C-alpha cells in the first residue's frame, strides 16, 4: 500500500473521495462481467447468486492489485499519467488473478482463450477511461 495512508486517521484514509472511487471501480468491474453474463443469455435477476459467481473472482483480483499498486493514493488517482499507467498495470494483473481464481475448484467456469483477451481488453478500456476522467477532473 502507498505511504500516503501511513500515519493518518481512519477518516482521512477512508475519505469520501477514495470511497467514491472504490465504489465506481466495483460497479465498473461488476458491470463489465454482468454485461458478459447477459450477453451469454443469462438473467442476473432470475439467478442473482449465480450472477455473483462470475463477478467475485474479478473483484477479488482487482481489489488485491489495486491496493498493492496504490491506486487509492491521491497522488496516483489525481495524476492523469500515473492513473493511466497504474490502472493499466493493476487491471492486467487483476484480470489474470481473477482468471486464476475463476479456474480454481472454488468457482464454476474457467474460460476459453478468447475470454481472457476480452475481459482484459474491455476491462482496460473501461477502467483506464474512468480513472483518466477522475484524474483530469481532480487536476
VMD Tcl script that builds the backbone (N, CA, C; Angstrom):
set m [mol new atoms 417]
animate dup $m
set s [atomselect $m all]
$s set {name element resname resid chain x y z} {
  {N N UNK 1 A 0.844 -1.171 0.000}
  {CA C UNK 1 A 0.000 0.000 0.000}
  {C C UNK 1 A 0.886 1.229 0.000}
  {N N UNK 2 A 0.395 2.257 -0.528}
  {CA C UNK 2 A 1.139 3.507 -0.626}
  {C C UNK 2 A 1.425 4.097 0.743}
  {N N UNK 3 A 2.523 4.841 0.815}
  {CA C UNK 3 A 2.862 5.533 2.054}
  {C C UNK 3 A 1.901 6.679 2.318}
  {N N UNK 4 A 1.048 6.991 1.362}
  {CA C UNK 4 A 0.076 8.073 1.507}
  {C C UNK 4 A -0.861 7.843 2.693}
  {N N UNK 5 A -1.097 6.588 3.060}
  {CA C UNK 5 A -2.053 6.290 4.122}
  {C C UNK 5 A -1.399 6.065 5.476}
  {N N UNK 6 A -0.102 5.987 5.550}
  {CA C UNK 6 A 0.575 5.734 6.823}
  {C C UNK 6 A 0.495 6.947 7.735}
  {N N UNK 7 A 0.195 6.687 8.997}
  {CA C UNK 7 A 0.181 7.750 9.986}
  {C C UNK 7 A -1.000 8.695 9.880}
  {N N UNK 8 A -2.034 8.294 9.189}
  {CA C UNK 8 A -3.212 9.154 9.041}
  {C C UNK 8 A -4.398 8.521 9.748}
  {N N UNK 9 A -5.348 9.332 10.115}
  {CA C UNK 9 A -6.538 8.832 10.800}
  {C C UNK 9 A -7.420 8.058 9.822}
  {N N UNK 10 A -8.306 7.245 10.396}
  {CA C UNK 10 A -9.207 6.445 9.560}
  {C C UNK 10 A -10.088 7.332 8.690}
  {N N UNK 11 A -10.503 8.484 9.208}
  {CA C UNK 11 A -11.363 9.361 8.408}
  {C C UNK 11 A -10.624 9.939 7.206}
  {N N UNK 12 A -9.312 10.106 7.329}
  {CA C UNK 12 A -8.512 10.595 6.204}
  {C C UNK 12 A -8.276 9.478 5.198}
  {N N UNK 13 A -7.944 8.285 5.706}
  {CA C UNK 13 A -7.676 7.147 4.825}
  {C C UNK 13 A -8.936 6.763 4.059}
  {N N UNK 14 A -10.066 6.743 4.738}
  {CA C UNK 14 A -11.328 6.364 4.112}
  {C C UNK 14 A -12.150 7.610 3.783}
  {N N UNK 15 A -11.568 8.513 3.035}
  {CA C UNK 15 A -12.254 9.749 2.663}
  {C C UNK 15 A -13.388 9.451 1.685}
  {N N UNK 16 A -14.312 10.385 1.577}
  {CA C UNK 16 A -15.415 10.224 0.624}
  {C C UNK 16 A -14.894 10.068 -0.794}
  {N N UNK 17 A -13.844 10.816 -1.111}
  {CA C UNK 17 A -13.265 10.751 -2.453}
  {C C UNK 17 A -12.771 9.342 -2.752}
  {N N UNK 18 A -11.993 8.783 -1.845}
  {CA C UNK 18 A -11.462 7.424 -2.048}
  {C C UNK 18 A -12.573 6.388 -2.088}
  {N N UNK 19 A -13.505 6.493 -1.156}
  {CA C UNK 19 A -14.606 5.532 -1.126}
  {C C UNK 19 A -15.470 5.639 -2.381}
  {N N UNK 20 A -15.660 6.849 -2.876}
  {CA C UNK 20 A -16.412 7.036 -4.115}
  {C C UNK 20 A -15.714 6.404 -5.307}
  {N N UNK 21 A -14.407 6.594 -5.378}
  {CA C UNK 21 A -13.632 5.994 -6.472}
  {C C UNK 21 A -13.685 4.478 -6.376}
  {N N UNK 22 A -13.519 3.941 -5.172}
  {CA C UNK 22 A -13.583 2.486 -4.982}
  {C C UNK 22 A -14.961 1.949 -5.366}
  {N N UNK 23 A -16.015 2.676 -5.006}
  {CA C UNK 23 A -17.373 2.235 -5.339}
  {C C UNK 23 A -17.585 2.183 -6.852}
  {N N UNK 24 A -17.111 3.199 -7.563}
  {CA C UNK 24 A -17.267 3.192 -9.025}
  {C C UNK 24 A -16.383 2.106 -9.644}
  {N N UNK 25 A -15.206 1.858 -9.079}
  {CA C UNK 25 A -14.372 0.747 -9.550}
  {C C UNK 25 A -15.144 -0.572 -9.457}
  {N N UNK 26 A -15.793 -0.789 -8.318}
  {CA C UNK 26 A -16.566 -2.023 -8.109}
  {C C UNK 26 A -17.702 -2.114 -9.121}
  {N N UNK 27 A -18.419 -1.022 -9.311}
  {CA C UNK 27 A -19.521 -1.002 -10.283}
  {C C UNK 27 A -18.994 -1.252 -11.698}
  {N N UNK 28 A -17.843 -0.678 -12.036}
  {CA C UNK 28 A -17.266 -0.859 -13.380}
  {C C UNK 28 A -16.894 -2.319 -13.626}
  {N N UNK 29 A -16.207 -2.935 -12.671}
  {CA C UNK 29 A -15.799 -4.340 -12.840}
  {C C UNK 29 A -17.033 -5.241 -12.845}
  {N N UNK 30 A -17.938 -5.033 -11.894}
  {CA C UNK 30 A -19.152 -5.852 -11.832}
  {C C UNK 30 A -20.009 -5.651 -13.085}
  {N N UNK 31 A -20.107 -4.419 -13.555}
  {CA C UNK 31 A -20.877 -4.137 -14.762}
  {C C UNK 31 A -20.298 -4.805 -15.993}
  {N N UNK 32 A -18.989 -4.794 -16.089}
  {CA C UNK 32 A -18.310 -5.436 -17.212}
  {C C UNK 32 A -18.610 -6.935 -17.247}
  {N N UNK 33 A -18.485 -7.589 -16.106}
  {CA C UNK 33 A -18.740 -9.034 -16.041}
  {C C UNK 33 A -20.231 -9.319 -16.228}
  {N N UNK 34 A -21.083 -8.483 -15.668}
  {CA C UNK 34 A -22.529 -8.668 -15.827}
  {C C UNK 34 A -22.945 -8.514 -17.286}
  {N N UNK 35 A -22.332 -7.578 -17.996}
  {CA C UNK 35 A -22.616 -7.429 -19.422}
  {C C UNK 35 A -22.304 -8.742 -20.150}
  {N N UNK 36 A -21.173 -9.342 -19.842}
  {CA C UNK 36 A -20.833 -10.633 -20.437}
  {C C UNK 36 A -21.830 -11.714 -20.057}
  {N N UNK 37 A -22.261 -11.696 -18.812}
  {CA C UNK 37 A -23.253 -12.655 -18.319}
  {C C UNK 37 A -24.554 -12.518 -19.115}
  {N N UNK 38 A -25.000 -11.277 -19.321}
  {CA C UNK 38 A -26.210 -11.021 -20.113}
  {C C UNK 38 A -26.015 -11.402 -21.573}
  {N N UNK 39 A -24.835 -11.124 -22.092}
  {CA C UNK 39 A -24.526 -11.420 -23.493}
  {C C UNK 39 A -24.609 -12.921 -23.775}
  {N N UNK 40 A -24.404 -13.723 -22.753}
  {CA C UNK 40 A -24.481 -15.175 -22.909}
  {C C UNK 40 A -25.847 -15.705 -22.482}
  {N N UNK 41 A -26.865 -14.862 -22.633}
  {CA C UNK 41 A -28.269 -15.224 -22.408}
  {C C UNK 41 A -28.569 -15.674 -20.984}
  {N N UNK 42 A -27.855 -15.145 -20.021}
  {CA C UNK 42 A -28.147 -15.425 -18.620}
  {C C UNK 42 A -28.918 -14.240 -18.062}
  {N N UNK 43 A -29.773 -14.495 -17.097}
  {CA C UNK 43 A -30.568 -13.430 -16.486}
  {C C UNK 43 A -30.148 -13.257 -15.030}
  {N N UNK 44 A -29.410 -12.178 -14.718}
  {CA C UNK 44 A -28.960 -11.985 -13.342}
  {C C UNK 44 A -30.104 -11.749 -12.357}
  {N N UNK 45 A -31.252 -11.287 -12.834}
  {CA C UNK 45 A -32.396 -11.089 -11.941}
  {C C UNK 45 A -33.056 -12.413 -11.582}
  {N N UNK 46 A -33.024 -13.364 -12.496}
  {CA C UNK 46 A -33.600 -14.676 -12.234}
  {C C UNK 46 A -32.704 -15.499 -11.314}
  {N N UNK 47 A -31.412 -15.253 -11.365}
  {CA C UNK 47 A -30.461 -16.012 -10.546}
  {C C UNK 47 A -29.378 -15.070 -10.014}
  {N N UNK 48 A -29.705 -14.233 -9.015}
  {CA C UNK 48 A -28.730 -13.241 -8.539}
  {C C UNK 48 A -27.460 -13.856 -7.956}
  {N N UNK 49 A -27.601 -14.968 -7.237}
  {CA C UNK 49 A -26.401 -15.602 -6.683}
  {C C UNK 49 A -25.541 -16.195 -7.788}
  {N N UNK 50 A -26.184 -16.712 -8.810}
  {CA C UNK 50 A -25.445 -17.226 -9.959}
  {C C UNK 50 A -24.698 -16.125 -10.686}
  {N N UNK 51 A -25.251 -14.925 -10.673}
  {CA C UNK 51 A -24.590 -13.780 -11.313}
  {C C UNK 51 A -23.390 -13.311 -10.507}
  {N N UNK 52 A -23.419 -13.508 -9.197}
  {CA C UNK 52 A -22.285 -13.096 -8.359}
  {C C UNK 52 A -21.058 -13.979 -8.570}
  {N N UNK 53 A -21.293 -15.237 -8.943}
  {CA C UNK 53 A -20.166 -16.159 -9.087}
  {C C UNK 53 A -19.141 -15.719 -10.132}
  {N N UNK 54 A -19.531 -15.279 -11.324}
  {CA C UNK 54 A -18.502 -14.830 -12.269}
  {C C UNK 54 A -17.897 -13.468 -11.906}
  {N N UNK 55 A -18.617 -12.656 -11.127}
  {CA C UNK 55 A -18.124 -11.324 -10.750}
  {C C UNK 55 A -17.062 -11.404 -9.663}
  {N N UNK 56 A -17.284 -12.263 -8.676}
  {CA C UNK 56 A -16.443 -12.317 -7.476}
  {C C UNK 56 A -14.955 -12.493 -7.755}
  {N N UNK 57 A -14.526 -13.430 -8.606}
  {CA C UNK 57 A -13.076 -13.578 -8.824}
  {C C UNK 57 A -12.412 -12.306 -9.346}
  {N N UNK 58 A -13.115 -11.570 -10.202}
  {CA C UNK 58 A -12.530 -10.355 -10.775}
  {C C UNK 58 A -12.518 -9.206 -9.769}
  {N N UNK 59 A -13.520 -9.150 -8.902}
  {CA C UNK 59 A -13.495 -8.142 -7.841}
  {C C UNK 59 A -12.365 -8.423 -6.855}
  {N N UNK 60 A -12.151 -9.693 -6.541}
  {CA C UNK 60 A -11.040 -10.058 -5.650}
  {C C UNK 60 A -9.714 -9.695 -6.303}
  {N N UNK 61 A -9.545 -10.078 -7.569}
  {CA C UNK 61 A -8.307 -9.762 -8.290}
  {C C UNK 61 A -8.058 -8.274 -8.368}
  {N N UNK 62 A -9.107 -7.500 -8.678}
  {CA C UNK 62 A -8.962 -6.044 -8.766}
  {C C UNK 62 A -8.620 -5.450 -7.410}
  {N N UNK 63 A -9.322 -5.874 -6.368}
  {CA C UNK 63 A -9.080 -5.313 -5.031}
  {C C UNK 63 A -7.631 -5.531 -4.599}
  {N N UNK 64 A -7.136 -6.727 -4.798}
  {CA C UNK 64 A -5.759 -7.034 -4.388}
  {C C UNK 64 A -4.758 -6.197 -5.172}
  {N N UNK 65 A -4.884 -6.191 -6.485}
  {CA C UNK 65 A -3.878 -5.486 -7.292}
  {C C UNK 65 A -4.010 -3.974 -7.187}
  {N N UNK 66 A -5.233 -3.465 -7.074}
  {CA C UNK 66 A -5.413 -2.012 -6.935}
  {C C UNK 66 A -4.801 -1.514 -5.629}
  {N N UNK 67 A -4.994 -2.270 -4.561}
  {CA C UNK 67 A -4.403 -1.877 -3.275}
  {C C UNK 67 A -2.883 -1.977 -3.318}
  {N N UNK 68 A -2.374 -3.066 -3.885}
  {CA C UNK 68 A -0.914 -3.220 -3.975}
  {C C UNK 68 A -0.275 -2.149 -4.860}
  {N N UNK 69 A -0.981 -1.732 -5.900}
  {CA C UNK 69 A -0.448 -0.708 -6.815}
  {C C UNK 69 A -0.598 0.706 -6.263}
  {N N UNK 70 A -1.314 0.856 -5.164}
  {CA C UNK 70 A -1.501 2.184 -4.589}
  {C C UNK 70 A -2.489 3.044 -5.359}
  {N N UNK 71 A -3.473 2.414 -5.993}
  {CA C UNK 71 A -4.425 3.169 -6.813}
  {C C UNK 71 A -5.361 4.067 -6.015}
  {N N UNK 72 A -5.424 3.866 -4.718}
  {CA C UNK 72 A -6.296 4.711 -3.903}
  {C C UNK 72 A -5.523 5.797 -3.166}
  {N N UNK 73 A -4.268 5.980 -3.535}
  {CA C UNK 73 A -3.476 7.100 -3.018}
  {C C UNK 73 A -3.757 8.310 -3.903}
  {N N UNK 74 A -3.991 9.451 -3.295}
  {CA C UNK 74 A -4.365 10.645 -4.062}
  {C C UNK 74 A -3.319 10.999 -5.110}
  {N N UNK 75 A -2.033 10.845 -4.778}
  {CA C UNK 75 A -1.004 11.202 -5.763}
  {C C UNK 75 A -1.056 10.297 -6.992}
  {N N UNK 76 A -1.708 9.150 -6.875}
  {CA C UNK 76 A -1.872 8.261 -8.022}
  {C C UNK 76 A -3.162 8.570 -8.769}
  {N N UNK 77 A -4.288 8.595 -8.076}
  {CA C UNK 77 A -5.558 8.759 -8.793}
  {C C UNK 77 A -5.821 10.178 -9.270}
  {N N UNK 78 A -5.085 11.163 -8.772}
  {CA C UNK 78 A -5.297 12.551 -9.210}
  {C C UNK 78 A -4.325 12.995 -10.296}
  {N N UNK 79 A -3.392 12.145 -10.671}
  {CA C UNK 79 A -2.409 12.466 -11.710}
  {C C UNK 79 A -2.741 11.636 -12.952}
  {N N UNK 80 A -3.115 12.264 -14.073}
  {CA C UNK 80 A -3.541 11.503 -15.255}
  {C C UNK 80 A -2.521 10.472 -15.740}
  {N N UNK 81 A -1.250 10.835 -15.775}
  {CA C UNK 81 A -0.238 9.896 -16.263}
  {C C UNK 81 A -0.126 8.690 -15.340}
  {N N UNK 82 A -0.019 8.944 -14.059}
  {CA C UNK 82 A 0.053 7.835 -13.095}
  {C C UNK 82 A -1.227 7.013 -13.111}
  {N N UNK 83 A -2.359 7.689 -13.184}
  {CA C UNK 83 A -3.636 6.978 -13.168}
  {C C UNK 83 A -3.720 5.986 -14.324}
  {N N UNK 84 A -3.321 6.414 -15.512}
  {CA C UNK 84 A -3.363 5.526 -16.679}
  {C C UNK 84 A -2.392 4.362 -16.506}
  {N N UNK 85 A -1.153 4.662 -16.174}
  {CA C UNK 85 A -0.136 3.606 -16.043}
  {C C UNK 85 A -0.486 2.611 -14.945}
  {N N UNK 86 A -0.798 3.111 -13.765}
  {CA C UNK 86 A -1.061 2.234 -12.626}
  {C C UNK 86 A -2.353 1.445 -12.810}
  {N N UNK 87 A -3.376 2.085 -13.387}
  {CA C UNK 87 A -4.638 1.381 -13.619}
  {C C UNK 87 A -4.450 0.264 -14.636}
  {N N UNK 88 A -3.738 0.546 -15.716}
  {CA C UNK 88 A -3.493 -0.487 -16.734}
  {C C UNK 88 A -2.738 -1.664 -16.130}
  {N N UNK 89 A -1.695 -1.380 -15.406}
  {CA C UNK 89 A -0.909 -2.446 -14.775}
  {C C UNK 89 A -1.759 -3.229 -13.779}
  {N N UNK 90 A -2.505 -2.519 -12.939}
  {CA C UNK 90 A -3.317 -3.190 -11.921}
  {C C UNK 90 A -4.414 -4.039 -12.555}
  {N N UNK 91 A -5.043 -3.542 -13.632}
  {CA C UNK 91 A -6.107 -4.338 -14.246}
  {C C UNK 91 A -5.549 -5.566 -14.955}
  {N N UNK 92 A -4.445 -5.438 -15.659}
  {CA C UNK 92 A -3.863 -6.615 -16.321}
  {C C UNK 92 A -3.545 -7.680 -15.279}
  {N N UNK 93 A -2.931 -7.271 -14.180}
  {CA C UNK 93 A -2.629 -8.221 -13.100}
  {C C UNK 93 A -3.917 -8.720 -12.445}
  {N N UNK 94 A -4.855 -7.808 -12.182}
  {CA C UNK 94 A -6.105 -8.181 -11.524}
  {C C UNK 94 A -6.960 -9.113 -12.363}
  {N N UNK 95 A -7.018 -8.869 -13.665}
  {CA C UNK 95 A -7.782 -9.749 -14.553}
  {C C UNK 95 A -7.168 -11.144 -14.568}
  {N N UNK 96 A -5.846 -11.206 -14.623}
  {CA C UNK 96 A -5.196 -12.514 -14.603}
  {C C UNK 96 A -5.393 -13.224 -13.272}
  {N N UNK 97 A -5.321 -12.487 -12.189}
  {CA C UNK 97 A -5.600 -13.078 -10.884}
  {C C UNK 97 A -7.050 -13.553 -10.829}
  {N N UNK 98 A -7.977 -12.758 -11.345}
  {CA C UNK 98 A -9.376 -13.168 -11.415}
  {C C UNK 98 A -9.569 -14.429 -12.243}
  {N N UNK 99 A -8.851 -14.527 -13.353}
  {CA C UNK 99 A -8.937 -15.729 -14.193}
  {C C UNK 99 A -8.392 -16.954 -13.466}
  {N N UNK 100 A -7.320 -16.770 -12.708}
  {CA C UNK 100 A -6.762 -17.882 -11.926}
  {C C UNK 100 A -7.767 -18.315 -10.859}
  {N N UNK 101 A -8.339 -17.351 -10.146}
  {CA C UNK 101 A -9.326 -17.671 -9.110}
  {C C UNK 101 A -10.544 -18.344 -9.735}
  {N N UNK 102 A -10.985 -17.829 -10.857}
  {CA C UNK 102 A -12.166 -18.381 -11.536}
  {C C UNK 102 A -11.941 -19.823 -11.980}
  {N N UNK 103 A -10.718 -20.174 -12.324}
  {CA C UNK 103 A -10.440 -21.537 -12.774}
  {C C UNK 103 A -10.154 -22.484 -11.610}
  {N N UNK 104 A -10.184 -21.971 -10.380}
  {CA C UNK 104 A -9.953 -22.819 -9.207}
  {C C UNK 104 A -11.201 -23.657 -8.920}
  {N N UNK 105 A -11.056 -24.682 -8.087}
  {CA C UNK 105 A -12.218 -25.513 -7.742}
  {C C UNK 105 A -13.307 -24.762 -6.954}
  {N N UNK 106 A -12.999 -23.577 -6.453}
  {CA C UNK 106 A -13.977 -22.814 -5.669}
  {C C UNK 106 A -15.076 -22.200 -6.532}
  {N N UNK 107 A -14.819 -22.041 -7.819}
  {CA C UNK 107 A -15.773 -21.391 -8.715}
  {C C UNK 107 A -16.014 -22.253 -9.943}
  {N N UNK 108 A -17.249 -22.178 -10.458}
  {CA C UNK 108 A -17.528 -22.813 -11.740}
  {C C UNK 108 A -17.046 -21.877 -12.831}
  {N N UNK 109 A -16.682 -22.422 -13.913}
  {CA C UNK 109 A -16.283 -21.547 -15.019}
  {C C UNK 109 A -14.908 -21.886 -15.505}
  {N N UNK 110 A -14.108 -20.930 -15.613}
  {CA C UNK 110 A -12.829 -21.034 -16.273}
  {C C UNK 110 A -12.950 -20.073 -17.432}
  {N N UNK 111 A -12.452 -20.463 -18.537}
  {CA C UNK 111 A -12.621 -19.599 -19.691}
  {C C UNK 111 A -11.750 -20.038 -20.840}
  {N N UNK 112 A -12.343 -20.035 -21.998}
  {CA C UNK 112 A -11.579 -20.320 -23.204}
  {C C UNK 112 A -10.667 -19.133 -23.484}
  {N N UNK 113 A -9.639 -19.357 -24.256}
  {CA C UNK 113 A -8.634 -18.324 -24.506}
  {C C UNK 113 A -9.220 -16.987 -24.951}
  {N N UNK 114 A -10.181 -16.923 -25.857}
  {CA C UNK 114 A -10.684 -15.595 -26.247}
  {C C UNK 114 A -11.271 -14.813 -25.066}
  {N N UNK 115 A -11.855 -15.514 -24.091}
  {CA C UNK 115 A -12.426 -14.831 -22.930}
  {C C UNK 115 A -11.347 -14.053 -22.178}
  {N N UNK 116 A -10.166 -14.617 -22.048}
  {CA C UNK 116 A -9.065 -13.929 -21.360}
  {C C UNK 116 A -8.756 -12.598 -22.036}
  {N N UNK 117 A -8.723 -12.602 -23.346}
  {CA C UNK 117 A -8.444 -11.369 -24.086}
  {C C UNK 117 A -9.585 -10.362 -23.957}
  {N N UNK 118 A -10.813 -10.856 -24.015}
  {CA C UNK 118 A -11.983 -9.972 -23.942}
  {C C UNK 118 A -12.063 -9.294 -22.580}
  {N N UNK 119 A -11.962 -10.063 -21.499}
  {CA C UNK 119 A -12.089 -9.472 -20.162}
  {C C UNK 119 A -10.933 -8.515 -19.886}
  {N N UNK 120 A -9.738 -8.865 -20.325}
  {CA C UNK 120 A -8.589 -7.983 -20.104}
  {C C UNK 120 A -8.713 -6.718 -20.951}
  {N N UNK 121 A -9.048 -6.866 -22.214}
  {CA C UNK 121 A -9.142 -5.713 -23.113}
  {C C UNK 121 A -10.256 -4.755 -22.749}
  {N N UNK 122 A -11.460 -5.276 -22.553}
  {CA C UNK 122 A -12.576 -4.397 -22.204}
  {C C UNK 122 A -12.399 -3.787 -20.818}
  {N N UNK 123 A -11.841 -4.554 -19.899}
  {CA C UNK 123 A -11.559 -4.011 -18.571}
  {C C UNK 123 A -10.567 -2.867 -18.634}
  {N N UNK 124 A -9.548 -3.012 -19.478}
  {CA C UNK 124 A -8.576 -1.925 -19.662}
  {C C UNK 124 A -9.265 -0.662 -20.159}
  {N N UNK 125 A -10.097 -0.813 -21.158}
  {CA C UNK 125 A -10.784 0.351 -21.726}
  {C C UNK 125 A -11.663 1.022 -20.668}
  {N N UNK 126 A -12.500 0.246 -20.005}
  {CA C UNK 126 A -13.441 0.802 -19.027}
  {C C UNK 126 A -12.712 1.462 -17.864}
  {N N UNK 127 A -11.778 0.735 -17.250}
  {CA C UNK 127 A -11.115 1.266 -16.055}
  {C C UNK 127 A -10.155 2.411 -16.367}
  {N N UNK 128 A -9.413 2.309 -17.461}
  {CA C UNK 128 A -8.481 3.393 -17.798}
  {C C UNK 128 A -9.251 4.666 -18.158}
  {N N UNK 129 A -10.334 4.547 -18.915}
  {CA C UNK 129 A -11.131 5.738 -19.240}
  {C C UNK 129 A -11.731 6.362 -17.979}
  {N N UNK 130 A -12.279 5.539 -17.112}
  {CA C UNK 130 A -12.878 6.038 -15.869}
  {C C UNK 130 A -11.826 6.714 -14.998}
  {N N UNK 131 A -10.690 6.058 -14.793}
  {CA C UNK 131 A -9.651 6.614 -13.928}
  {C C UNK 131 A -9.015 7.861 -14.542}
  {N N UNK 132 A -8.918 7.920 -15.859}
  {CA C UNK 132 A -8.391 9.118 -16.519}
  {C C UNK 132 A -9.353 10.286 -16.320}
  {N N UNK 133 A -10.644 10.021 -16.446}
  {CA C UNK 133 A -11.644 11.072 -16.229}
  {C C UNK 133 A -11.560 11.622 -14.806}
  {N N UNK 134 A -11.371 10.747 -13.825}
  {CA C UNK 134 A -11.230 11.191 -12.434}
  {C C UNK 134 A -9.997 12.068 -12.287}
  {N N UNK 135 A -8.874 11.607 -12.828}
  {CA C UNK 135 A -7.616 12.354 -12.696}
  {C C UNK 135 A -7.714 13.731 -13.338}
  {N N UNK 136 A -8.323 13.799 -14.505}
  {CA C UNK 136 A -8.468 15.090 -15.187}
  {C C UNK 136 A -9.405 16.002 -14.390}
  {N N UNK 137 A -10.479 15.454 -13.857}
  {CA C UNK 137 A -11.428 16.255 -13.074}
  {C C UNK 137 A -10.801 16.790 -11.789}
  {N N UNK 138 A -9.892 16.030 -11.193}
  {CA C UNK 138 A -9.260 16.444 -9.936}
  {C C UNK 138 A -8.037 17.321 -10.141}
  {N N UNK 139 A -7.605 17.473 -11.348}
  {CA C UNK 139 A -6.397 18.234 -11.662}
  {C C UNK 139 A -6.542 19.683 -11.366}
}
mol reanalyze $m
mol bondsrecalc $m
mol representation Tube
mol addrep $m
